[in-house]
């Protein structure tokens, strides 16, 4: 889990759902001598602090958001441009933020 962006309005966290714990090798079996394969799954959690709602992007939504991030690395956006993009994604947010 890595926080990519945090402002008064939004927070963006990159989640590695199937990330291996440090120092832990994948489980090896007779059938999978190099380790049991697992589907790499990652996503982005966007929290709209104004509405106290969050959205989790995975699959094609995560890939689309990753393209935004890569474009931002090439051409550094203003905070307003980042917040405008996050606001568009935050419109998908339906889940109230809950602290675990």
N, C-alpha and C positions, 0 to 999 in steps of 0.2 A: 504494500500500500504506500503510495507516494502522493503528497499534496502538491498539485501543480499550480494552483492559483487560489488565493484567498484575499477577499476584499470585504468591505462592509456589506456588499450586496450578494456576493456569490462565493462559493467554495467548490473547487474541482479536485477530485481525488482519483488517481489511476489505481485501479484494483487489479491485482493478479490473483484470481480465484484459485488457480491450480499451481501457484508458485511453490517450489520445493523449499522446505525449511533449510536454513544454512547448515552445511555439513551433513545433510541427509541425502543419500543416494536413492534413486528410484528402486522400488521393490523388484527383485529379480526372481524369476521362476524358471522352471524347466522349459516351459513354452517360450518365455521371453528372457533369454539369458542376458540381454543388455538392459533389461528393465521393462516393466509393464508400461505400454504406451498409454498416454492420457491425452485427451483433447485439450489443447492449449486454449484457455479461456481467460479473457481479460475484459475489462470494461472501465467505464468512467462514471463516477457518481457526481452529479451536479446538484448542489444544494442552493436553493433560492432562499437566502436568509430573510428577505423581505416578507415572503409568504409562509416561511417555515415548511417548505415542501422540498422533496428531492425526487430526482429521476436517475435511474441507473441505465446507462447505455451499454448494450453489448451487441454482439453480432454485427450486422451491417451498419447499425447506428454508431457503434464504437469505431468502426472503420471510417465512416464519414467524419466523425469528430477527430479522429487521428489525423486525417488529411488537413483539417483546420490547424491542428497543432504543428504539423510539419510546415505548413505555409507560414505560420507565425514565426517559426525558427528562421526562415529565409528572410522574411520582411517583418521586422518587429512592429507589431500593431500598437496603437495607442490603447490606453486603458478603456476608453470609450468604445473602441472597435471590439475589444475583447468582451466587454459587458453587453454590447448589442448582440453579439453572437450567442453568448450564454443565455441571454434573455429569450432568444428564439427557442433554444433547447428547453429552457425552464418552462415554457408553455406546455410541455409534455408532462410536467411534474404533477402527480396526483397523490403521492404518498406523503403523509405528514412526517416530519423529521421526528425520530424517536431516539433517545439516548439509551444505549444498551449497557 
